[in-house]
Amino acid sequence: MLTLWSTYELPKRITLGGGVNYSSGNFFNQTGTFNFVAGGTVSQPKYATNAAAIQALTKYWVFDAMASYPVHRHLTLQLNLNNIGDTQYADKAYDRHFMPGAGRQILFSPVFSF
């Protein structure tokens, strides 16, 4: 897993930022009961193919962006755009199912600080 993020403050105190999340995929030494099919041997079990497929499905790049503006000392307005490319990916993988990653999201938030 790799995450990079950077922000830059423009004139008039507007901040822009962007980032990327990368996952090289999940790895398993077994992938559940469906992995033992005819033709497998002790030296080359059939689940190796399934494990490679799971690794490929959980490998992804997701790009995000944000903009913020401080209204005053205690309030900042922030806009986030997550998964800009609407990448479809499996965020988590288990031996018999996947958890899909979040699709494209636009979030507007007031940020209070004291």
C-alpha positions in Angstrom: 0.0 0.0 0.0 1.3 3.4 -0.9 -0.4 6.8 -0.2 0.9 10.1 -1.4 -0.8 13.5 -0.8 0.2 17.1 -1.3 -1.4 20.5 -0.8 -0.6 24.0 -2.1 -1.9 27.3 -0.8 -2.9 29.7 -3.5 -3.4 33.5 -3.1 -6.5 34.5 -1.1 -5.8 31.5 1.2 -7.4 28.9 -1.1 -5.8 25.5 -0.7 -5.7 22.9 -3.4 -4.5 19.3 -2.9 -4.3 16.0 -4.6 -3.3 12.5 -3.8 -3.1 8.9 -4.9 -3.7 5.6 -3.2 -2.0 2.5 -4.6 -2.5 -1.1 -3.6 -0.3 -3.9 -5.0 -3.0 -6.4 -4.1 -3.8 -8.9 -1.4 -1.9 -12.2 -1.3 -3.2 -15.5 0.0 -1.6 -18.9 0.5 -5.1 -20.4 0.2 -8.3 -19.0 -1.3 -11.0 -21.2 0.3 -12.6 -24.6 -0.5 -13.1 -23.8 -4.1 -9.4 -23.9 -4.8 -8.9 -27.7 -4.9 -10.0 -28.8 -8.3 -9.1 -31.8 -10.4 -5.6 -31.7 -11.9 -3.9 -30.1 -9.0 -0.8 -31.6 -7.5 1.1 -31.2 -4.3 3.8 -29.2 -6.0 1.4 -27.1 -8.1 -2.0 -26.8 -6.4 -4.8 -25.3 -8.4 -5.4 -22.5 -5.8 -2.2 -20.7 -7.1 -4.2 -19.5 -10.1 -7.0 -18.3 -7.9 -4.6 -16.5 -5.6 -3.1 -14.7 -8.6 -6.6 -13.7 -9.7 -7.4 -12.3 -6.3 -4.1 -10.4 -6.2 -4.9 -8.9 -9.6 -8.5 -7.9 -8.6 -7.2 -6.1 -5.5 -4.5 -4.2 -7.3 -5.5 -0.6 -7.9 -4.7 3.1 -8.2 -7.2 5.7 -6.9 -6.8 9.5 -7.3 -8.3 12.1 -5.0 -8.4 15.9 -4.9 -9.5 18.6 -2.5 -10.0 22.4 -2.2 -10.5 24.4 1.0 -11.1 28.0 2.0 -10.9 29.4 5.5 -13.9 31.5 6.2 -12.5 32.7 9.5 -10.3 31.4 12.3 -12.6 28.7 13.4 -14.3 27.6 10.2 -12.9 26.2 6.9 -15.0 25.0 4.0 -13.6 22.0 2.3 -14.6 20.1 -0.9 -13.2 16.6 -1.5 -13.4 14.6 -4.7 -12.6 11.0 -4.0 -11.9 8.3 -6.7 -11.8 10.9 -9.5 -11.7 8.2 -12.2 -14.5 6.2 -10.7 -12.2 3.2 -10.6 -13.9 -0.1 -9.8 -11.8 -2.2 -7.5 -11.9 -4.7 -4.7 -10.8 -2.9 -1.6 -10.6 -6.0 0.6 -10.5 -9.7 -0.4 -11.3 -12.7 1.7 -11.1 -16.3 0.9 -14.7 -16.5 -0.5 -15.8 -12.9 -1.2 -14.7 -9.3 -2.0 -15.5 -5.9 -0.5 -15.8 -3.4 -3.3 -14.0 -0.1 -3.0 -15.9 3.2 -2.8 -17.0 4.8 -6.1 -16.6 8.4 -7.0 -17.7 10.7 -4.2 -18.0 14.4 -3.8 -18.0 15.6 -0.2 -18.6 19.1 1.1 -17.7 19.7 4.7 -17.5 22.6 7.1 -14.3 22.0 9.3 -14.5 23.6 12.7 -11.4 24.2 14.8 -10.9 25.6 18.3 
